[in-house]
Amino acid sequence: MTAPTTDEHARTVVRASLARIAPGPELDALADTDDVRDRLELDSLDFLAFVEHLARSTGIRIDEDDYPRLRTVASAAVFLAAAGPS
Amino acid sequence: MPSLGADMESGTLVEWTVSPGDRVHRGDLVAAVETEKSVIDVECFEDGVVERLLVPVGTTVPVGAPLALITPDGTGGPSPEAVPPETPAAATPAPPPPEVAHAPPTPAAPSPRATPLVRRLAERLGLDLAAVPGSGPGGAVTRADVRAAVAPPRPLPSPPSPSPARLRITPYARRLAVERGASPQCLTPGGDGVIRARDIPPAPEPTPAAAPPPESPPESPPEPPPATAPTGATAGAGASERMRAAIAARMTRSMREIPHYHVDAVLEIGAVLERLREVNRRAPVPDRMVPAVLLLHAAARAARQVPELNGHWVDGAFVPATSVALGVVVSLRGGGLLVPTIPAADELPLPELMASLRGVAGRARSGRLRSSDTAPASITVTDLGETGAHSVHGLIFPPEVALVGFGAVVRRPWADGDLLGTRPTVVATLTGDHRATDGIVGGRFLHVIDTVLHDPEEWP
């Protein structure tokens, strides 16, 4: 479990977590600013699994109130990078 | 071969995860079986030692055929049991194991015509065993016979009125027919008008009928196959086609047999969601719950309180279920759906129901359901809200008599006394079978859901 240090690293981590839940061409075509849940058709269980994997792989605490910040790969990367160094 | 779904006739053994000599326990995964809809992990129902594997990988066998011999612990050898035990070797047409001196047909069975498990199944479904034709040795009634008696017109990817172009034939029988060079049009269907594997005459040169390659596409079939069963598809596309055909078959049967009625209600769930948020705020990620689990919980409780909607329509009569086996519709990435079952869902505390939901949904989506996930449901819930749909008026999965639907959580104008505000709401729907109940019962069911959702005692 390593908190990402750069924005690019953070995006890689986010995509790796998504790949665990919804691998496939949709993920490959996903832009960093796309709405993740809409584009990958994640339901609440999928999203919970995504959050769980993200929290476990980074060691960062992710509360339900933080969920809106995980809307896109880009916003999630910003959130992780901000939470990481603390 | 266990029955892993209401429509299943046969399955292909695709993996053994145990070997002879292995010690196994109840609940262990021992094999994987491919059905029309998916690959399913088969759990062991017994403690014991694997004596012998009877079915090689790649072999397709009918429901009821024994897969392996398991010697129960402490008995030192005789009276081997088949896996799963609902279909012990004694009740199936398979030859008795040679290394066992005398494999007695159901040693302590109270009746020679069926095993206790089959008897219990028949009881649960309200069937008189004496009226069920047995296909086992000595006319014994097998689990498959009971299932066939419960659901005589098995759903098939073809319209109800058979025509020369669209024959009522099971996929396995069709494949057999092609392999044996028999034209499906020349075959005589069984009593229910459906051509099954047993109706296919043997090939001129005996072929190992039990071992067709699982994915071999029929070559130049004698007659054009129905549109729902295309040939020559790739393995992946074939699986998806088979799933579509299976869904179409069950829903066509539902439309054909069930006079549906629909009722709905808008439920206000502001306080419920707030409470959930509180619970989740304190909880680590793996322990968090999603709103859907609250709705499932309320539906399961309502099914217990309105037993007229929890059970099966069997032979022209409603047979109430003794517990709430909740079917949960899981849509799959890439299309299709599976409906795993959560047994005794009305008795599970919320965290356990959440764990069960995550378990079955995860296994359904990874394509590896377990045999226990495929137990017959007594009522099914579909939660289409996750897709954004505001409400869903679904079709009942026969032989069940009701289907519960939930739409998306939407903020709507809401009158509280004389005050008007906006609140998170969800549209709950109940599809009922008019043969069993009327709309007023469906309305009562939705009212109970509302009551359960607002009952603080229901909370952890």
Interface residues (C-beta under 8 A of the other chain):
Chain A: A22 G24 E41 D43 S44 L45 L48 A49 V51 E52 A55 R56 I62 D63 E64 D65
Chain B: R277 N280 R281 V285 P286 R288 V290 P291 A292 S331 R333 G334 L357 R358 A361 G362 E386 T387
